[in-house]
Amino acid sequence: MAKYKHYDYSQDVLIPVSLKKQLMPGTLEFAIHHLVDTQMDTSIFDDRYKNDETGRWAYDPKILLKVILLAYSRGLVGSRKIESACKENVTFMALACGQQPDHSTISAFVSSMRAEISRLFRDVLLVCEERGLLGGTFFALDGCKLPSNASMRKSGKLSDLEKKKERIEKRVEQLLKEQVDTDKRDDEDEGDAGGSSGISNENKQIEKLQKEAERIEKFLKENGAKIGKQGREVRSNITDNESALMVSTHGNIQGYNGQALVDSKHQVIVHGEVFGEAQDHHLIPPILDGAKQNMEAIGKSEDYFAGKTFTADSNYHDPTNLKKCDEEKLDAYIPDKRFRNRDPRFHNERRQRRKRVGRFTLADFKYDQSTYNYICPNGKALRLKVKKTQADG
């Protein structure tokens, strides 16, 4: 008969954990721990607490800041996920020194630290300068589209939102009329449980639509038309009116245009900001102004960017941006959208593009018998992907 090792889940096991030894030098969590403890002035948070004599003891802002920075670096954004990490992940437990802030504490701290974030960012920037991580000669600007917690269905010009409210109100009137007719029919059979359930669902739907109509009406009363850079009205959003409709690599999103100016030596961000506009045509002035403020805060001169190399892609090629680069005396390289048409290095590409006007035909694809795949004109293998369905389709 086979013999197996005995096990007993009721047996207690004591596992000693040294929190300090979990933060190993050379790791990101150690760097965050060291920076927050020794380089960041977290006393800027003291004024928000009023528990000197009475009230509950608060979590130290250093603990919250360490946990949040590590969570963001690992892609944990939601406060509930960060709360779980502080209870289940040894690294987070060590960084929080065994404390377990709940999601409401984390969320309230993050949402209220807008005024302090610039000062904390400059503290880190000063450390980078002291360690020689900033080259100070070459800077690059780029951005990405970030989704906000707002629905595109809540967007539109004021006239569109007004029409939407009217449609919702008509739908409510229709449901109320249907409910009255249903009540009359159900008078003959009051014990119909199914009918009671149907009326309950209709009431919930009516209540939901009424709240949505009231929300739109309140928004229209409190907000005027949102005017874009071109002087024309653009789409407003009831949930987050500072956000905008943008085209990203994942399709259309309601969100923000995140921008980062990077020092080329070690890819250190010297300024970052988000904007509620999709285009990059007017974003260099605020980015450079913000970067100048950051550099002046760590002891650099007012004309720090004069003569420095600056690069950005063709989306930034606009008179407003070019004028700002000239005012700051930057050695700027920003291609216009038609630079490929003039550059001889792209001559073959243009010729191939002209040759490929229209649809591809079967002759444009090569069949590889060894792999049983077709090769597209771009040299990529087209792999067959089959999705199983039910017999009825």
C-alpha positions as CSV (number, residue, x, y, z in Angstrom):
1,M,0.0,0.0,0.0
2,A,1.3,3.4,-0.9
3,K,2.5,5.7,1.9
4,Y,1.9,9.5,1.9
5,K,3.1,12.2,4.1
6,H,0.6,13.2,6.8
7,Y,-1.0,16.7,6.7
8,D,-3.3,18.5,9.0
9,Y,-5.0,21.8,8.2
10,S,-5.7,22.5,11.8
11,Q,-2.0,22.7,12.6
12,D,-0.8,26.3,13.3
13,V,2.3,27.5,11.5
14,L,4.3,30.6,12.6
15,I,6.0,32.3,9.7
16,P,8.3,35.2,10.8
17,V,8.4,38.0,8.3
18,S,10.9,40.9,8.5
19,L,9.2,43.8,6.8
20,K,12.4,45.7,6.3
21,K,14.2,42.7,4.6
22,Q,11.3,42.6,2.0
23,L,12.5,46.0,0.7
24,M,15.7,44.9,-1.0
25,P,18.1,47.6,-2.3
26,G,18.0,48.0,-6.0
27,T,14.3,47.3,-6.3
28,L,11.6,49.9,-7.1
29,E,9.8,49.4,-3.8
30,F,13.1,50.2,-2.0
31,A,13.6,53.3,-4.1
32,I,10.0,54.5,-3.3
33,H,10.5,53.7,0.4
34,H,13.8,55.7,0.5
35,L,12.5,58.7,-1.6
36,V,9.3,59.1,0.4
37,D,11.1,58.7,3.8
38,T,14.1,60.9,3.1
39,Q,13.5,63.2,0.2
40,M,9.8,64.1,0.0
41,D,8.4,66.8,2.3
42,T,5.1,65.1,3.3
43,S,4.4,67.8,6.0
44,I,2.5,69.6,3.2
45,F,-0.4,67.1,4.1
46,D,-0.5,68.1,7.8
47,D,-2.9,71.0,7.3
48,R,-5.7,68.6,6.1
49,Y,-5.8,66.8,9.5
50,K,-7.6,68.2,12.5
51,N,-7.0,65.5,15.1
52,D,-4.3,67.1,17.3
53,E,-6.4,66.8,20.4
54,T,-9.5,64.9,19.5
55,G,-10.4,62.5,16.8
56,R,-9.1,59.2,15.4
57,W,-5.4,58.6,14.6
58,A,-4.8,59.0,10.9
59,Y,-2.7,56.9,8.5
60,D,0.6,58.6,7.9
61,P,0.7,60.2,4.5
62,K,4.1,58.6,3.9
63,I,2.5,55.1,4.2
64,L,-0.3,56.0,1.8
65,L,2.0,57.7,-0.7
66,K,4.4,54.7,-0.8
67,V,1.6,52.2,-1.4
68,I,-0.1,54.3,-4.1
69,L,3.2,54.9,-6.0
70,L,4.1,51.2,-6.0
71,A,0.5,50.3,-7.0
72,Y,0.5,52.7,-9.9
73,S,3.9,51.4,-11.1
74,R,2.4,47.9,-11.2
75,G,-0.8,48.9,-13.0
76,L,-3.0,48.8,-9.9
77,V,-5.3,51.9,-10.2
78,G,-8.5,51.0,-8.4
79,S,-8.5,51.7,-4.6
80,R,-10.1,48.3,-3.9
81,K,-7.3,46.5,-5.7
82,I,-4.7,48.5,-3.7
83,E,-6.6,47.6,-0.5
84,S,-6.4,43.9,-1.4
85,A,-2.7,44.2,-2.2
86,C,-2.0,45.6,1.3
87,K,-3.7,42.5,2.8
88,E,-2.3,39.8,0.5
89,N,0.9,41.0,-1.2
90,V,4.1,40.7,1.0
91,T,5.8,43.6,-0.7
92,F,2.8,45.9,-0.2
93,M,2.5,44.7,3.4
94,A,6.1,45.6,4.0
95,L,5.8,49.0,2.4
96,A,2.7,49.7,4.4
97,C,4.5,48.5,7.5
98,G,1.7,46.0,8.2
99,Q,-1.0,48.6,8.1
100,Q,-4.1,48.0,6.0
101,P,-5.8,51.2,4.8
102,D,-9.2,50.6,3.3
103,H,-10.3,51.6,-0.2
104,S,-12.2,54.7,1.0
105,T,-9.1,56.0,2.8
106,I,-6.9,55.4,-0.3
107,S,-9.5,57.0,-2.7
108,A,-10.0,60.1,-0.5
109,F,-6.2,60.6,-0.2
110,V,-5.7,60.3,-4.0
111,S,-8.6,62.6,-5.0
112,S,-7.5,65.3,-2.5
113,M,-3.8,65.5,-3.3
114,R,-4.0,67.6,-6.5
115,A,-2.6,70.7,-4.7
116,E,0.4,68.8,-3.4
117,I,1.3,66.6,-6.4
118,S,3.5,69.3,-8.1
119,R,5.6,69.8,-5.0
120,L,6.2,66.1,-4.6
121,F,7.1,65.7,-8.2
122,R,9.7,68.5,-7.9
123,D,11.2,66.8,-4.9
124,V,11.8,63.7,-7.0
125,L,13.1,65.8,-9.8
126,L,15.6,67.4,-7.5
127,V,16.9,63.9,-6.5
128,C,17.3,63.0,-10.1
129,E,19.3,66.2,-10.7
130,E,21.5,65.5,-7.6
131,R,22.2,62.0,-8.9
132,G,23.2,63.2,-12.4
133,L,20.2,61.6,-14.1
134,L,19.3,64.7,-16.1
135,G,21.3,65.4,-19.2
136,G,19.7,68.8,-19.8
137,T,20.6,69.0,-23.5
138,F,17.9,66.9,-25.4
139,F,14.2,66.9,-24.7
140,A,11.4,65.0,-26.4
141,L,7.6,65.5,-26.1
142,D,4.9,62.9,-26.8
143,G,1.5,62.0,-25.5
144,C,-1.1,59.3,-25.3
145,K,-4.9,59.2,-24.9
146,L,-6.2,58.2,-21.5
147,P,-9.8,57.1,-20.9
148,S,-11.8,58.9,-18.2
149,N,-14.5,57.5,-16.0
150,A,-17.2,59.0,-18.3
151,S,-19.4,57.5,-21.0
152,M,-19.4,58.8,-24.6
153,R,-23.2,58.3,-24.5
154,K,-23.4,61.2,-22.1
155,S,-21.7,63.5,-24.6
156,G,-23.1,66.0,-27.1
157,K,-23.6,69.6,-27.9
158,L,-26.2,71.4,-25.8
159,S,-28.8,71.1,-28.5
160,D,-28.1,67.3,-28.7
161,L,-28.4,67.0,-24.9
162,E,-31.7,68.9,-25.0
163,K,-33.1,66.6,-27.6
164,K,-31.9,63.6,-25.6
165,K,-33.8,64.9,-22.6
166,E,-36.9,65.3,-24.6
167,R,-36.6,61.7,-25.9
168,I,-36.2,60.4,-22.4
169,E,-39.2,62.4,-21.2
170,K,-41.4,61.0,-24.0
171,R,-40.2,57.5,-23.2
172,V,-41.2,58.1,-19.5
173,E,-44.7,59.3,-20.6
174,Q,-45.1,56.2,-22.8
175,L,-44.1,53.9,-20.0
176,L,-46.5,55.6,-17.6
177,K,-49.3,55.2,-20.1
178,E,-48.5,51.5,-20.5
179,Q,-48.4,51.1,-16.8
180,V,-51.9,52.6,-16.4
181,D,-53.2,50.3,-19.1
182,T,-51.6,47.3,-17.4
183,D,-53.1,48.3,-14.1
184,K,-56.6,48.4,-15.6
185,R,-56.1,44.9,-17.1
186,D,-54.8,43.5,-13.9
187,D,-57.8,44.7,-11.9
188,E,-59.6,41.6,-13.0
189,D,-56.7,39.3,-11.8
190,E,-55.1,40.9,-8.7
191,G,-53.3,37.8,-7.7
192,D,-51.2,37.6,-10.8
193,A,-47.6,37.4,-9.4
194,G,-46.1,37.8,-12.9
195,G,-48.0,41.0,-13.4
196,S,-46.7,42.4,-10.1
197,S,-43.1,41.6,-11.1
198,G,-43.6,43.3,-14.5
199,I,-45.0,46.5,-12.8
200,S,-42.1,46.6,-10.4
201,N,-39.6,46.4,-13.3
202,E,-41.4,49.2,-15.1
203,N,-41.3,51.4,-12.0
204,K,-37.6,50.9,-11.8
205,Q,-37.1,51.7,-15.4
206,I,-39.3,54.8,-15.1
207,E,-37.4,56.0,-12.0
208,K,-34.0,55.5,-13.8
209,L,-35.1,57.4,-16.9
210,Q,-36.5,60.3,-14.7
211,K,-33.2,60.6,-12.8
212,E,-31.3,60.7,-16.1
213,A,-33.6,63.4,-17.5
214,E,-33.2,65.4,-14.3
215,R,-29.5,65.1,-14.5
216,I,-29.4,66.4,-18.1
217,E,-31.7,69.3,-17.2
218,K,-29.5,70.2,-14.2
219,F,-26.4,70.1,-16.4
220,L,-28.0,72.3,-19.0
221,K,-28.9,74.9,-16.4
222,E,-25.5,75.0,-14.8
223,N,-23.3,74.9,-17.9
224,G,-23.0,76.9,-21.1
225,A,-21.7,75.7,-24.4
226,K,-18.2,74.3,-24.5
227,I,-16.1,76.2,-27.0
228,G,-13.1,74.7,-28.6
229,K,-9.8,76.2,-29.8
230,Q,-11.4,77.0,-33.2
231,G,-14.1,79.1,-31.6
232,R,-16.9,76.6,-32.3
233,E,-19.0,74.6,-29.9
234,V,-17.7,71.1,-29.1
235,R,-19.3,68.2,-27.4
236,S,-19.9,68.5,-23.6
237,N,-20.0,65.6,-21.3
238,I,-22.5,65.4,-18.4
239,T,-20.3,63.1,-16.2
240,D,-16.9,64.8,-16.8
241,N,-17.1,68.0,-18.8
242,E,-13.4,68.6,-18.7
243,S,-12.8,65.4,-20.8
244,A,-13.2,65.2,-24.5
245,L,-13.9,62.7,-27.3
246,M,-10.7,61.3,-28.7
247,V,-9.4,58.8,-31.2
248,S,-6.9,56.3,-29.7
249,T,-5.3,53.1,-30.9
250,H,-8.2,51.3,-29.2
251,G,-10.9,53.3,-31.0
252,N,-12.9,56.3,-29.8
253,I,-12.7,57.1,-26.1
254,Q,-14.0,59.8,-23.7
255,G,-10.9,60.9,-21.9
256,Y,-7.8,63.1,-21.7
257,N,-4.7,63.8,-23.8
258,G,-1.7,62.9,-21.5
259,Q,1.5,64.7,-22.3
260,A,5.1,64.1,-21.0
261,L,8.3,66.0,-21.6
262,V,11.3,63.7,-21.2
263,D,15.0,64.3,-20.7
264,S,16.8,62.0,-23.1
265,K,19.7,60.9,-20.8
266,H,17.7,58.5,-18.6
267,Q,14.2,59.1,-19.8
268,V,13.3,61.1,-16.8
269,I,10.0,63.0,-17.1
270,V,10.5,66.7,-16.3
271,H,6.9,67.6,-16.7
272,G,3.6,65.8,-17.3
273,E,0.1,67.1,-17.7
274,V,-3.3,66.0,-19.1
275,F,-5.5,68.1,-21.3
276,G,-9.2,67.9,-22.3
277,E,-8.5,68.3,-26.0
278,A,-7.8,65.7,-28.6
279,Q,-5.3,67.6,-30.8
280,D,-1.7,68.4,-29.9
281,H,-1.7,71.7,-31.9
282,H,-1.7,74.0,-28.8
283,L,0.0,71.9,-26.1
284,I,3.7,72.9,-26.4
285,P,3.2,76.3,-24.6
286,P,1.6,74.9,-21.4
287,I,4.0,72.0,-21.3
288,L,7.1,74.2,-21.7
289,D,5.8,76.7,-19.1
290,G,5.2,73.8,-16.7
291,A,8.6,72.3,-17.3
292,K,10.3,75.8,-16.8
293,Q,8.5,76.1,-13.4
294,N,9.7,72.7,-12.4
295,M,13.3,73.3,-13.4
296,E,13.3,76.7,-11.7
297,A,12.0,75.1,-8.5
298,I,15.1,72.8,-8.4
299,G,17.5,75.8,-8.9
300,K,17.8,76.1,-12.7
301,S,17.8,79.5,-14.5
302,E,14.8,81.0,-16.2
303,D,16.3,80.5,-19.6
304,Y,17.2,76.8,-18.9
305,F,15.7,75.5,-22.2
306,A,17.4,78.1,-24.4
307,G,19.5,76.4,-27.1
308,K,18.5,72.9,-26.0
309,T,17.4,70.3,-28.6
310,F,13.6,69.7,-28.6
311,T,11.8,67.1,-30.7
312,A,8.1,66.2,-31.3
313,D,6.2,64.4,-34.0
314,S,4.2,66.0,-36.8
315,N,1.0,66.3,-34.7
316,Y,2.6,69.2,-32.9
317,H,3.3,71.1,-36.1
318,D,1.2,74.2,-35.6
319,P,2.0,78.0,-35.7
320,T,1.1,78.3,-32.0
321,N,3.6,75.6,-31.0
322,L,6.3,76.8,-33.4
323,K,6.0,80.3,-32.1
324,K,6.5,79.1,-28.5
325,C,9.6,77.2,-29.5
326,D,11.0,80.3,-31.1
327,E,10.3,82.4,-28.1
328,E,12.1,79.9,-25.8
329,K,15.0,79.8,-28.3
330,L,14.8,76.0,-28.6
331,D,16.6,74.1,-31.3
332,A,13.3,72.4,-32.2
333,Y,12.7,69.6,-34.7
334,I,9.0,69.2,-35.5
335,P,8.2,67.8,-39.0
336,D,5.1,68.9,-40.8
337,K,2.6,66.4,-42.0
338,R,3.8,66.5,-45.6
339,F,7.6,65.9,-44.9
340,R,7.5,62.4,-46.4
341,N,6.5,63.9,-49.8
342,R,9.7,65.9,-49.9
343,D,12.1,63.5,-48.4
344,P,13.9,61.4,-51.0
345,R,14.3,58.5,-48.5
346,F,10.6,57.9,-48.7
347,H,10.5,57.9,-52.5
348,N,10.1,54.1,-52.9
349,E,7.4,54.1,-50.2
350,R,5.4,56.8,-52.1
351,R,5.9,54.9,-55.4
352,Q,4.6,51.7,-53.8
353,R,1.7,53.6,-52.3
354,R,0.7,55.0,-55.6
355,K,1.0,51.6,-57.2
356,R,-1.3,50.1,-54.6
357,V,-4.2,52.4,-55.2
358,G,-7.4,50.4,-54.9
359,R,-8.0,46.9,-53.5
360,F,-5.5,44.1,-53.2
361,T,-6.1,41.1,-55.4
362,L,-5.2,37.4,-55.0
363,A,-2.1,38.0,-57.1
364,D,-0.7,40.3,-54.3
365,F,-0.6,37.4,-51.8
366,K,2.0,34.6,-51.9
367,Y,1.2,31.1,-50.7
368,D,3.8,29.3,-48.5
369,Q,3.3,25.6,-48.9
370,S,5.6,24.7,-46.0
371,T,3.4,26.5,-43.4
372,Y,0.1,26.4,-45.4
373,N,-0.1,30.2,-45.0
374,Y,-0.6,33.1,-47.3
375,I,1.9,36.0,-47.1
376,C,0.4,39.5,-47.4
377,P,2.1,42.3,-49.5
378,N,3.7,43.6,-46.2
379,G,5.5,40.3,-45.6
380,K,3.2,39.1,-42.8
381,A,1.8,35.6,-42.5
382,L,-2.0,35.4,-42.5
383,R,-2.9,32.8,-40.0
384,L,-6.3,31.0,-40.0
385,K,-8.3,31.6,-36.9
386,V,-11.5,29.5,-36.4
387,K,-14.2,30.2,-33.9
388,K,-16.5,27.4,-33.0
389,T,-20.2,28.1,-33.0
390,Q,-23.3,26.2,-32.1
391,A,-25.0,24.1,-34.8
392,D,-27.8,26.7,-35.2
393,G,-25.2,29.4,-35.8
